[in-house]
Amino acid sequence: MPIGWTTGLCHQSSAAIEIAAAWYRAHFATCEHPVIPALRKRFGLTPLQAIAVLREAQR
């Protein structure tokens, strides 16, 4: 990784992603669909953050 490389996500954003991912892992069976808009609405996320939630939830 080059020096100064960033994901474009701040620490506050990362915390929101972790919280949303934990919620999604616990509620994936009952989460409304489509999932990305549902996560965005529930947690106030950007589209990229909502995608990051799904990635984090799969870990």
CHARMM internal coordinates of N, CA and C (Angstrom, degrees):
IC EDIT
DIST 1 N 1 CA 1.4405
DIST 1 CA 1 C 1.5196
ANGL 1 N 1 CA 1 C 109.31
DIST 1 C 2 N 1.3076
ANGL 1 CA 1 C 2 N 117.70
DIHE 1 N 1 CA 1 C 2 N 134.02
DIST 2 N 2 CA 1.4608
ANGL 1 C 2 N 2 CA 119.55
DIHE 1 CA 1 C 2 N 2 CA 178.30
DIST 2 CA 2 C 1.5260
ANGL 2 N 2 CA 2 C 110.84
DIHE 1 C 2 N 2 CA 2 C -67.82
DIST 2 C 3 N 1.3047
ANGL 2 CA 2 C 3 N 115.80
DIHE 2 N 2 CA 2 C 3 N 152.78
DIST 3 N 3 CA 1.4547
ANGL 2 C 3 N 3 CA 120.50
DIHE 2 CA 2 C 3 N 3 CA 175.85
DIST 3 CA 3 C 1.5187
ANGL 3 N 3 CA 3 C 108.23
DIHE 2 C 3 N 3 CA 3 C -62.88
DIST 3 C 4 N 1.3174
ANGL 3 CA 3 C 4 N 115.04
DIHE 3 N 3 CA 3 C 4 N 135.89
DIST 4 N 4 CA 1.4610
ANGL 3 C 4 N 4 CA 119.57
DIHE 3 CA 3 C 4 N 4 CA -179.49
DIST 4 CA 4 C 1.5185
ANGL 4 N 4 CA 4 C 113.13
DIHE 3 C 4 N 4 CA 4 C 87.05
DIST 4 C 5 N 1.3445
ANGL 4 CA 4 C 5 N 116.70
DIHE 4 N 4 CA 4 C 5 N 0.14
DIST 5 N 5 CA 1.4678
ANGL 4 C 5 N 5 CA 119.40
DIHE 4 CA 4 C 5 N 5 CA 178.71
DIST 5 CA 5 C 1.5122
ANGL 5 N 5 CA 5 C 109.18
DIHE 4 C 5 N 5 CA 5 C -66.31
DIST 5 C 6 N 1.3177
ANGL 5 CA 5 C 6 N 117.18
DIHE 5 N 5 CA 5 C 6 N 142.64
DIST 6 N 6 CA 1.4579
ANGL 5 C 6 N 6 CA 121.67
DIHE 5 CA 5 C 6 N 6 CA -179.76
DIST 6 CA 6 C 1.5128
ANGL 6 N 6 CA 6 C 110.26
DIHE 5 C 6 N 6 CA 6 C -141.13
DIST 6 C 7 N 1.3083
ANGL 6 CA 6 C 7 N 115.77
DIHE 6 N 6 CA 6 C 7 N 155.54
DIST 7 N 7 CA 1.4599
ANGL 6 C 7 N 7 CA 121.32
DIHE 6 CA 6 C 7 N 7 CA 176.09
DIST 7 CA 7 C 1.5170
ANGL 7 N 7 CA 7 C 110.49
DIHE 6 C 7 N 7 CA 7 C -81.66
DIST 7 C 8 N 1.3150
ANGL 7 CA 7 C 8 N 116.90
DIHE 7 N 7 CA 7 C 8 N -13.51
DIST 8 N 8 CA 1.4532
ANGL 7 C 8 N 8 CA 120.44
DIHE 7 CA 7 C 8 N 8 CA -176.28
DIST 8 CA 8 C 1.5178
ANGL 8 N 8 CA 8 C 112.10
DIHE 7 C 8 N 8 CA 8 C 86.06
DIST 8 C 9 N 1.3316
ANGL 8 CA 8 C 9 N 116.80
DIHE 8 N 8 CA 8 C 9 N 2.93
DIST 9 N 9 CA 1.4492
ANGL 8 C 9 N 9 CA 121.12
DIHE 8 CA 8 C 9 N 9 CA -179.85
DIST 9 CA 9 C 1.5235
ANGL 9 N 9 CA 9 C 109.25
DIHE 8 C 9 N 9 CA 9 C -109.60
DIST 9 C 10 N 1.3193
ANGL 9 CA 9 C 10 N 117.04
DIHE 9 N 9 CA 9 C 10 N 133.91
DIST 10 N 10 CA 1.4593
ANGL 9 C 10 N 10 CA 120.53
DIHE 9 CA 9 C 10 N 10 CA 178.73
DIST 10 CA 10 C 1.5313
ANGL 10 N 10 CA 10 C 109.64
DIHE 9 C 10 N 10 CA 10 C -87.79
DIST 10 C 11 N 1.3165
ANGL 10 CA 10 C 11 N 116.91
DIHE 10 N 10 CA 10 C 11 N 172.96
DIST 11 N 11 CA 1.4658
ANGL 10 C 11 N 11 CA 121.14
DIHE 10 CA 10 C 11 N 11 CA -179.19
DIST 11 CA 11 C 1.5169
ANGL 11 N 11 CA 11 C 111.54
DIHE 10 C 11 N 11 CA 11 C -62.10
DIST 11 C 12 N 1.3173
ANGL 11 CA 11 C 12 N 117.02
DIHE 11 N 11 CA 11 C 12 N -39.52
DIST 12 N 12 CA 1.4633
ANGL 11 C 12 N 12 CA 121.07
DIHE 11 CA 11 C 12 N 12 CA 178.89
DIST 12 CA 12 C 1.5186
ANGL 12 N 12 CA 12 C 109.51
DIHE 11 C 12 N 12 CA 12 C -62.94
DIST 12 C 13 N 1.3187
ANGL 12 CA 12 C 13 N 116.67
DIHE 12 N 12 CA 12 C 13 N -42.36
DIST 13 N 13 CA 1.4531
ANGL 12 C 13 N 13 CA 121.81
DIHE 12 CA 12 C 13 N 13 CA 178.58
DIST 13 CA 13 C 1.5246
ANGL 13 N 13 CA 13 C 110.35
DIHE 12 C 13 N 13 CA 13 C -63.65
DIST 13 C 14 N 1.3341
ANGL 13 CA 13 C 14 N 116.68
DIHE 13 N 13 CA 13 C 14 N -41.55
DIST 14 N 14 CA 1.4589
ANGL 13 C 14 N 14 CA 121.24
DIHE 13 CA 13 C 14 N 14 CA 179.34
DIST 14 CA 14 C 1.5231
ANGL 14 N 14 CA 14 C 111.07
DIHE 13 C 14 N 14 CA 14 C -61.87
DIST 14 C 15 N 1.3179
ANGL 14 CA 14 C 15 N 116.93
DIHE 14 N 14 CA 14 C 15 N -39.70
DIST 15 N 15 CA 1.4586
ANGL 14 C 15 N 15 CA 120.63
DIHE 14 CA 14 C 15 N 15 CA 178.29
DIST 15 CA 15 C 1.5260
ANGL 15 N 15 CA 15 C 110.48
DIHE 14 C 15 N 15 CA 15 C -64.64
DIST 15 C 16 N 1.3287
ANGL 15 CA 15 C 16 N 116.97
DIHE 15 N 15 CA 15 C 16 N -42.02
DIST 16 N 16 CA 1.4549
ANGL 15 C 16 N 16 CA 120.66
DIHE 15 CA 15 C 16 N 16 CA 178.37
DIST 16 CA 16 C 1.5292
ANGL 16 N 16 CA 16 C 110.82
DIHE 15 C 16 N 16 CA 16 C -62.98
DIST 16 C 17 N 1.3140
ANGL 16 CA 16 C 17 N 116.72
DIHE 16 N 16 CA 16 C 17 N -38.46
DIST 17 N 17 CA 1.4632
ANGL 16 C 17 N 17 CA 121.59
DIHE 16 CA 16 C 17 N 17 CA 178.82
DIST 17 CA 17 C 1.5250
ANGL 17 N 17 CA 17 C 109.96
DIHE 16 C 17 N 17 CA 17 C -65.25
DIST 17 C 18 N 1.3257
ANGL 17 CA 17 C 18 N 117.10
DIHE 17 N 17 CA 17 C 18 N -43.29
DIST 18 N 18 CA 1.4639
ANGL 17 C 18 N 18 CA 120.41
DIHE 17 CA 17 C 18 N 18 CA 179.40
DIST 18 CA 18 C 1.5255
ANGL 18 N 18 CA 18 C 111.36
DIHE 17 C 18 N 18 CA 18 C -63.55
DIST 18 C 19 N 1.3157
ANGL 18 CA 18 C 19 N 117.12
DIHE 18 N 18 CA 18 C 19 N -41.63
DIST 19 N 19 CA 1.4684
ANGL 18 C 19 N 19 CA 121.72
DIHE 18 CA 18 C 19 N 19 CA 178.72
DIST 19 CA 19 C 1.5213
ANGL 19 N 19 CA 19 C 110.03
DIHE 18 C 19 N 19 CA 19 C -64.02
DIST 19 C 20 N 1.3237
ANGL 19 CA 19 C 20 N 116.61
DIHE 19 N 19 CA 19 C 20 N -46.97
DIST 20 N 20 CA 1.4597
ANGL 19 C 20 N 20 CA 120.79
DIHE 19 CA 19 C 20 N 20 CA -179.81
DIST 20 CA 20 C 1.5269
ANGL 20 N 20 CA 20 C 111.35
DIHE 19 C 20 N 20 CA 20 C -65.14
DIST 20 C 21 N 1.3251
ANGL 20 CA 20 C 21 N 117.33
DIHE 20 N 20 CA 20 C 21 N -37.75
DIST 21 N 21 CA 1.4658
ANGL 20 C 21 N 21 CA 120.92
DIHE 20 CA 20 C 21 N 21 CA 178.89
DIST 21 CA 21 C 1.5252
ANGL 21 N 21 CA 21 C 110.60
DIHE 20 C 21 N 21 CA 21 C -65.12
DIST 21 C 22 N 1.3263
ANGL 21 CA 21 C 22 N 117.13
DIHE 21 N 21 CA 21 C 22 N -41.01
DIST 22 N 22 CA 1.4659
ANGL 21 C 22 N 22 CA 120.73
DIHE 21 CA 21 C 22 N 22 CA 177.64
DIST 22 CA 22 C 1.5237
ANGL 22 N 22 CA 22 C 109.88
DIHE 21 C 22 N 22 CA 22 C -62.74
DIST 22 C 23 N 1.3303
ANGL 22 CA 22 C 23 N 116.17
DIHE 22 N 22 CA 22 C 23 N -42.64
DIST 23 N 23 CA 1.4696
ANGL 22 C 23 N 23 CA 119.89
DIHE 22 CA 22 C 23 N 23 CA 178.11
DIST 23 CA 23 C 1.5219
ANGL 23 N 23 CA 23 C 110.01
DIHE 22 C 23 N 23 CA 23 C -62.82
DIST 23 C 24 N 1.3295
ANGL 23 CA 23 C 24 N 117.24
DIHE 23 N 23 CA 23 C 24 N -44.98
DIST 24 N 24 CA 1.4621
ANGL 23 C 24 N 24 CA 120.94
DIHE 23 CA 23 C 24 N 24 CA -177.82
DIST 24 CA 24 C 1.5330
ANGL 24 N 24 CA 24 C 111.37
DIHE 23 C 24 N 24 CA 24 C -63.84
DIST 24 C 25 N 1.3362
ANGL 24 CA 24 C 25 N 117.34
DIHE 24 N 24 CA 24 C 25 N -40.87
DIST 25 N 25 CA 1.4704
ANGL 24 C 25 N 25 CA 119.74
DIHE 24 CA 24 C 25 N 25 CA 177.56
DIST 25 CA 25 C 1.5316
ANGL 25 N 25 CA 25 C 110.64
DIHE 24 C 25 N 25 CA 25 C -59.40
DIST 25 C 26 N 1.3232
ANGL 25 CA 25 C 26 N 116.47
DIHE 25 N 25 CA 25 C 26 N -38.96
DIST 26 N 26 CA 1.4639
ANGL 25 C 26 N 26 CA 120.78
DIHE 25 CA 25 C 26 N 26 CA -178.48
DIST 26 CA 26 C 1.5294
ANGL 26 N 26 CA 26 C 113.18
DIHE 25 C 26 N 26 CA 26 C -77.61
DIST 26 C 27 N 1.3463
ANGL 26 CA 26 C 27 N 117.24
DIHE 26 N 26 CA 26 C 27 N -22.38
DIST 27 N 27 CA 1.4661
ANGL 26 C 27 N 27 CA 120.60
DIHE 26 CA 26 C 27 N 27 CA -172.55
DIST 27 CA 27 C 1.5325
ANGL 27 N 27 CA 27 C 114.08
DIHE 26 C 27 N 27 CA 27 C -126.65
DIST 27 C 28 N 1.3281
ANGL 27 CA 27 C 28 N 117.94
DIHE 27 N 27 CA 27 C 28 N 16.07
DIST 28 N 28 CA 1.4574
ANGL 27 C 28 N 28 CA 119.13
DIHE 27 CA 27 C 28 N 28 CA -173.56
DIST 28 CA 28 C 1.5256
ANGL 28 N 28 CA 28 C 112.71
DIHE 27 C 28 N 28 CA 28 C -58.73
DIST 28 C 29 N 1.3170
ANGL 28 CA 28 C 29 N 117.88
DIHE 28 N 28 CA 28 C 29 N -31.99
DIST 29 N 29 CA 1.4672
ANGL 28 C 29 N 29 CA 120.58
DIHE 28 CA 28 C 29 N 29 CA -177.95
DIST 29 CA 29 C 1.5288
ANGL 29 N 29 CA 29 C 112.09
DIHE 28 C 29 N 29 CA 29 C -70.87
DIST 29 C 30 N 1.3243
ANGL 29 CA 29 C 30 N 116.80
DIHE 29 N 29 CA 29 C 30 N -25.89
DIST 30 N 30 CA 1.4594
ANGL 29 C 30 N 30 CA 120.04
DIHE 29 CA 29 C 30 N 30 CA -177.38
DIST 30 CA 30 C 1.5236
ANGL 30 N 30 CA 30 C 113.39
DIHE 29 C 30 N 30 CA 30 C -112.32
DIST 30 C 31 N 1.3298
ANGL 30 CA 30 C 31 N 117.37
DIHE 30 N 30 CA 30 C 31 N 1.54
DIST 31 N 31 CA 1.4682
ANGL 30 C 31 N 31 CA 120.79
DIHE 30 CA 30 C 31 N 31 CA 179.41
DIST 31 CA 31 C 1.5203
ANGL 31 N 31 CA 31 C 109.55
DIHE 30 C 31 N 31 CA 31 C -65.30
DIST 31 C 32 N 1.3232
ANGL 31 CA 31 C 32 N 115.27
DIHE 31 N 31 CA 31 C 32 N 133.50
DIST 32 N 32 CA 1.4567
ANGL 31 C 32 N 32 CA 119.59
DIHE 31 CA 31 C 32 N 32 CA 179.52
DIST 32 CA 32 C 1.5364
ANGL 32 N 32 CA 32 C 110.37
DIHE 31 C 32 N 32 CA 32 C -63.82
DIST 32 C 33 N 1.3119
ANGL 32 CA 32 C 33 N 115.43
DIHE 32 N 32 CA 32 C 33 N 157.47
DIST 33 N 33 CA 1.4684
ANGL 32 C 33 N 33 CA 122.26
DIHE 32 CA 32 C 33 N 33 CA -179.52
DIST 33 CA 33 C 1.5138
ANGL 33 N 33 CA 33 C 109.54
DIHE 32 C 33 N 33 CA 33 C -117.67
DIST 33 C 34 N 1.2998
ANGL 33 CA 33 C 34 N 117.97
DIHE 33 N 33 CA 33 C 34 N 151.72
DIST 34 N 34 CA 1.4532
ANGL 33 C 34 N 34 CA 128.94
DIHE 33 CA 33 C 34 N 34 CA -5.62
DIST 34 CA 34 C 1.5262
ANGL 34 N 34 CA 34 C 111.02
DIHE 33 C 34 N 34 CA 34 C -65.91
DIST 34 C 35 N 1.3145
ANGL 34 CA 34 C 35 N 115.10
DIHE 34 N 34 CA 34 C 35 N 145.36
DIST 35 N 35 CA 1.4576
ANGL 34 C 35 N 35 CA 122.04
DIHE 34 CA 34 C 35 N 35 CA -170.34
DIST 35 CA 35 C 1.5271
ANGL 35 N 35 CA 35 C 113.30
DIHE 34 C 35 N 35 CA 35 C -67.23
DIST 35 C 36 N 1.3267
ANGL 35 CA 35 C 36 N 117.83
DIHE 35 N 35 CA 35 C 36 N -44.61
DIST 36 N 36 CA 1.4772
ANGL 35 C 36 N 36 CA 120.32
DIHE 35 CA 35 C 36 N 36 CA -177.01
DIST 36 CA 36 C 1.5315
ANGL 36 N 36 CA 36 C 111.05
DIHE 35 C 36 N 36 CA 36 C -57.88
DIST 36 C 37 N 1.3379
ANGL 36 CA 36 C 37 N 119.16
DIHE 36 N 36 CA 36 C 37 N -52.86
DIST 37 N 37 CA 1.4725
ANGL 36 C 37 N 37 CA 118.15
DIHE 36 CA 36 C 37 N 37 CA 177.82
DIST 37 CA 37 C 1.5330
ANGL 37 N 37 CA 37 C 112.78
DIHE 36 C 37 N 37 CA 37 C -61.70
DIST 37 C 38 N 1.3307
ANGL 37 CA 37 C 38 N 117.11
DIHE 37 N 37 CA 37 C 38 N -34.21
DIST 38 N 38 CA 1.4685
ANGL 37 C 38 N 38 CA 119.88
DIHE 37 CA 37 C 38 N 38 CA 179.35
DIST 38 CA 38 C 1.5230
ANGL 38 N 38 CA 38 C 110.80
DIHE 37 C 38 N 38 CA 38 C -64.82
DIST 38 C 39 N 1.3351
ANGL 38 CA 38 C 39 N 117.09
DIHE 38 N 38 CA 38 C 39 N -44.29
DIST 39 N 39 CA 1.4625
ANGL 38 C 39 N 39 CA 120.19
DIHE 38 CA 38 C 39 N 39 CA 178.29
DIST 39 CA 39 C 1.5189
ANGL 39 N 39 CA 39 C 111.31
DIHE 38 C 39 N 39 CA 39 C -65.81
DIST 39 C 40 N 1.3226
ANGL 39 CA 39 C 40 N 116.57
DIHE 39 N 39 CA 39 C 40 N -40.17
DIST 40 N 40 CA 1.4678
ANGL 39 C 40 N 40 CA 120.21
DIHE 39 CA 39 C 40 N 40 CA 179.04
DIST 40 CA 40 C 1.5188
ANGL 40 N 40 CA 40 C 110.61
DIHE 39 C 40 N 40 CA 40 C -60.01
DIST 40 C 41 N 1.3239
ANGL 40 CA 40 C 41 N 115.98
DIHE 40 N 40 CA 40 C 41 N -45.45
DIST 41 N 41 CA 1.4568
ANGL 40 C 41 N 41 CA 120.16
DIHE 40 CA 40 C 41 N 41 CA -178.16
DIST 41 CA 41 C 1.5266
ANGL 41 N 41 CA 41 C 111.12
DIHE 40 C 41 N 41 CA 41 C -67.49
DIST 41 C 42 N 1.3233
ANGL 41 CA 41 C 42 N 117.47
DIHE 41 N 41 CA 41 C 42 N -46.02
DIST 42 N 42 CA 1.4588
ANGL 41 C 42 N 42 CA 121.94
DIHE 41 CA 41 C 42 N 42 CA -176.09
DIST 42 CA 42 C 1.5287
ANGL 42 N 42 CA 42 C 112.33
DIHE 41 C 42 N 42 CA 42 C -65.82
DIST 42 C 43 N 1.3408
ANGL 42 CA 42 C 43 N 117.16
DIHE 42 N 42 CA 42 C 43 N -39.28
DIST 43 N 43 CA 1.4579
ANGL 42 C 43 N 43 CA 120.60
DIHE 42 CA 42 C 43 N 43 CA -173.12
DIST 43 CA 43 C 1.5285
ANGL 43 N 43 CA 43 C 114.11
DIHE 42 C 43 N 43 CA 43 C -113.60
DIST 43 C 44 N 1.3295
ANGL 43 CA 43 C 44 N 118.71
DIHE 43 N 43 CA 43 C 44 N 1.08
DIST 44 N 44 CA 1.4661
ANGL 43 C 44 N 44 CA 121.23
DIHE 43 CA 43 C 44 N 44 CA 178.96
DIST 44 CA 44 C 1.5195
ANGL 44 N 44 CA 44 C 112.46
DIHE 43 C 44 N 44 CA 44 C 66.88
DIST 44 C 45 N 1.3191
ANGL 44 CA 44 C 45 N 117.07
DIHE 44 N 44 CA 44 C 45 N 40.87
DIST 45 N 45 CA 1.4611
ANGL 44 C 45 N 45 CA 121.99
DIHE 44 CA 44 C 45 N 45 CA -175.70
DIST 45 CA 45 C 1.5281
ANGL 45 N 45 CA 45 C 112.01
DIHE 44 C 45 N 45 CA 45 C -95.28
DIST 45 C 46 N 1.3147
ANGL 45 CA 45 C 46 N 114.95
DIHE 45 N 45 CA 45 C 46 N 159.26
DIST 46 N 46 CA 1.4600
ANGL 45 C 46 N 46 CA 120.89
DIHE 45 CA 45 C 46 N 46 CA 169.79
DIST 46 CA 46 C 1.5282
ANGL 46 N 46 CA 46 C 107.30
DIHE 45 C 46 N 46 CA 46 C -81.23
DIST 46 C 47 N 1.3369
ANGL 46 CA 46 C 47 N 117.85
DIHE 46 N 46 CA 46 C 47 N 167.16
DIST 47 N 47 CA 1.4664
ANGL 46 C 47 N 47 CA 119.14
DIHE 46 CA 46 C 47 N 47 CA 176.77
DIST 47 CA 47 C 1.5381
ANGL 47 N 47 CA 47 C 112.66
DIHE 46 C 47 N 47 CA 47 C -57.52
DIST 47 C 48 N 1.3298
ANGL 47 CA 47 C 48 N 117.35
DIHE 47 N 47 CA 47 C 48 N -42.14
DIST 48 N 48 CA 1.4614
ANGL 47 C 48 N 48 CA 120.11
DIHE 47 CA 47 C 48 N 48 CA 179.88
DIST 48 CA 48 C 1.5254
ANGL 48 N 48 CA 48 C 111.85
DIHE 47 C 48 N 48 CA 48 C -66.27
DIST 48 C 49 N 1.3089
ANGL 48 CA 48 C 49 N 117.29
DIHE 48 N 48 CA 48 C 49 N -36.84
DIST 49 N 49 CA 1.4582
ANGL 48 C 49 N 49 CA 120.55
DIHE 48 CA 48 C 49 N 49 CA 177.66
DIST 49 CA 49 C 1.5316
ANGL 49 N 49 CA 49 C 110.63
DIHE 48 C 49 N 49 CA 49 C -65.98
DIST 49 C 50 N 1.3281
ANGL 49 CA 49 C 50 N 117.03
DIHE 49 N 49 CA 49 C 50 N -40.49
DIST 50 N 50 CA 1.4700
ANGL 49 C 50 N 50 CA 120.56
DIHE 49 CA 49 C 50 N 50 CA 179.41
DIST 50 CA 50 C 1.5309
ANGL 50 N 50 CA 50 C 110.55
DIHE 49 C 50 N 50 CA 50 C -63.56
DIST 50 C 51 N 1.3149
ANGL 50 CA 50 C 51 N 117.25
DIHE 50 N 50 CA 50 C 51 N -38.30
DIST 51 N 51 CA 1.4613
ANGL 50 C 51 N 51 CA 120.78
DIHE 50 CA 50 C 51 N 51 CA 176.39
DIST 51 CA 51 C 1.5322
ANGL 51 N 51 CA 51 C 109.48
DIHE 50 C 51 N 51 CA 51 C -65.33
DIST 51 C 52 N 1.3184
ANGL 51 CA 51 C 52 N 116.30
DIHE 51 N 51 CA 51 C 52 N -40.95
DIST 52 N 52 CA 1.4650
ANGL 51 C 52 N 52 CA 120.66
DIHE 51 CA 51 C 52 N 52 CA 178.12
DIST 52 CA 52 C 1.5232
ANGL 52 N 52 CA 52 C 110.96
DIHE 51 C 52 N 52 CA 52 C -61.90
DIST 52 C 53 N 1.3318
ANGL 52 CA 52 C 53 N 117.31
DIHE 52 N 52 CA 52 C 53 N -34.51
DIST 53 N 53 CA 1.4620
ANGL 52 C 53 N 53 CA 121.39
DIHE 52 CA 52 C 53 N 53 CA 177.12
DIST 53 CA 53 C 1.5215
ANGL 53 N 53 CA 53 C 109.72
DIHE 52 C 53 N 53 CA 53 C -60.43
DIST 53 C 54 N 1.3203
ANGL 53 CA 53 C 54 N 116.99
DIHE 53 N 53 CA 53 C 54 N -46.63
DIST 54 N 54 CA 1.4651
ANGL 53 C 54 N 54 CA 119.90
DIHE 53 CA 53 C 54 N 54 CA -179.67
DIST 54 CA 54 C 1.5254
ANGL 54 N 54 CA 54 C 111.30
DIHE 53 C 54 N 54 CA 54 C -63.49
DIST 54 C 55 N 1.3000
ANGL 54 CA 54 C 55 N 116.75
DIHE 54 N 54 CA 54 C 55 N -39.51
DIST 55 N 55 CA 1.4661
ANGL 54 C 55 N 55 CA 120.33
DIHE 54 CA 54 C 55 N 55 CA 177.60
DIST 55 CA 55 C 1.5261
ANGL 55 N 55 CA 55 C 110.79
DIHE 54 C 55 N 55 CA 55 C -63.91
DIST 55 C 56 N 1.3211
ANGL 55 CA 55 C 56 N 115.92
DIHE 55 N 55 CA 55 C 56 N -45.97
DIST 56 N 56 CA 1.4708
ANGL 55 C 56 N 56 CA 120.68
DIHE 55 CA 55 C 56 N 56 CA -179.81
DIST 56 CA 56 C 1.5230
ANGL 56 N 56 CA 56 C 110.62
DIHE 55 C 56 N 56 CA 56 C -64.27
DIST 56 C 57 N 1.3087
ANGL 56 CA 56 C 57 N 117.57
DIHE 56 N 56 CA 56 C 57 N -39.19
DIST 57 N 57 CA 1.4729
ANGL 56 C 57 N 57 CA 121.37
DIHE 56 CA 56 C 57 N 57 CA -178.24
DIST 57 CA 57 C 1.5212
ANGL 57 N 57 CA 57 C 111.56
DIHE 56 C 57 N 57 CA 57 C -65.26
DIST 57 C 58 N 1.3278
ANGL 57 CA 57 C 58 N 118.05
DIHE 57 N 57 CA 57 C 58 N -24.94
DIST 58 N 58 CA 1.4543
ANGL 57 C 58 N 58 CA 121.22
DIHE 57 CA 57 C 58 N 58 CA -179.81
DIST 58 CA 58 C 1.5238
ANGL 58 N 58 CA 58 C 112.91
DIHE 57 C 58 N 58 CA 58 C -82.16
DIST 58 C 59 N 1.2966
ANGL 58 CA 58 C 59 N 118.27
DIHE 58 N 58 CA 58 C 59 N -11.13
DIST 59 N 59 CA 1.4763
ANGL 58 C 59 N 59 CA 121.52
DIHE 58 CA 58 C 59 N 59 CA -178.92
DIST 59 CA 59 C 1.4973
ANGL 59 N 59 CA 59 C 111.13
DIHE 58 C 59 N 59 CA 59 C -72.01
END
COOR INIT
IC SEED 1 N 1 CA 1 C
IC BUILD
